């Protein structure tokens, strides 16, 4: 089936790449997978070349999000659909793709948030070098969530143009979408807000003990825990939110509903109350989801526009 393979990677702007690289390796549990001459650092939690890319930036937050497509054909289909909708589609220059270990790729600016989305069909693999878990048995990069002012328009774009499927909604406030036919409950979430910001980046862990060990590890290292442990009613996931060195919110989650490619249940509409977010009514720190500037496409990263056919 054509469509999306998965959310492939997230690129973050950070104030100190070395400090953040150490944090994501030693506290989160990712594995280093190389650096570029410009100082960009890569880390992974799979055999993909990278899951997280760290760039030096004055405003910590989201640089871009990369989605892996099922095939070259799926990539072409999406590019044609976007261009047909009047969305500027920009080929990623070959030199940059080489540094990112990507095959063909293009980027767009998501209209409601300005977030840069990248779409590609292949990424170089660490063949014969599987990811080695350390402080946490990370299963995969799970999802990211954006705060968005133009909530309804953003939800329509993600579903009607990008082709994501709604799994659940909290009435008028949050939309959880899966990268169909990827089965996981959500790869992208949108939350209604007065400003536009990265809300958080999520890593799915393999054991509930990864949540418990994370609490102990973060407390010892004075890593701020800002929410949890708790449990999300929409996805069924147990969660723990904490802050990286710049204050960007990161989440561990354990367990998530999976959907069949065909014949999936209908999306649920939940009440806009706290109990729809957390069964357990857990601890919540006001610093959660307050840092996460969204970088917009620049002329240097907008070369090679594809015209609509």
ABEGO torsion letter per residue (X at the ends): XBEBABBABBBBBBABAAAAAAAAAAAAGBBBAEBBAAGBBBBBABABABABBBBBBABBEBABBBBBBABAAAAAAAAAAAAAAGBBBBBBBAAAAAAAGBBBBBBBBBAAAGBBBBBBABBBBBBGBBBBBBABBBABBABBBBBBABAAAAAAAAAAAAGBBBABBBBGABBBBBBOABABABABBBBBBABBBBABBBBBBABAAAAAAAAAAAAAAGBBBABOBBBBAAAGBBBBBBBBAAGBBBBBBBEBBBBBABGBBBBBBBBBBAAAABAAGBBBBAABGABGBBBBBBAAAABGBBBBX
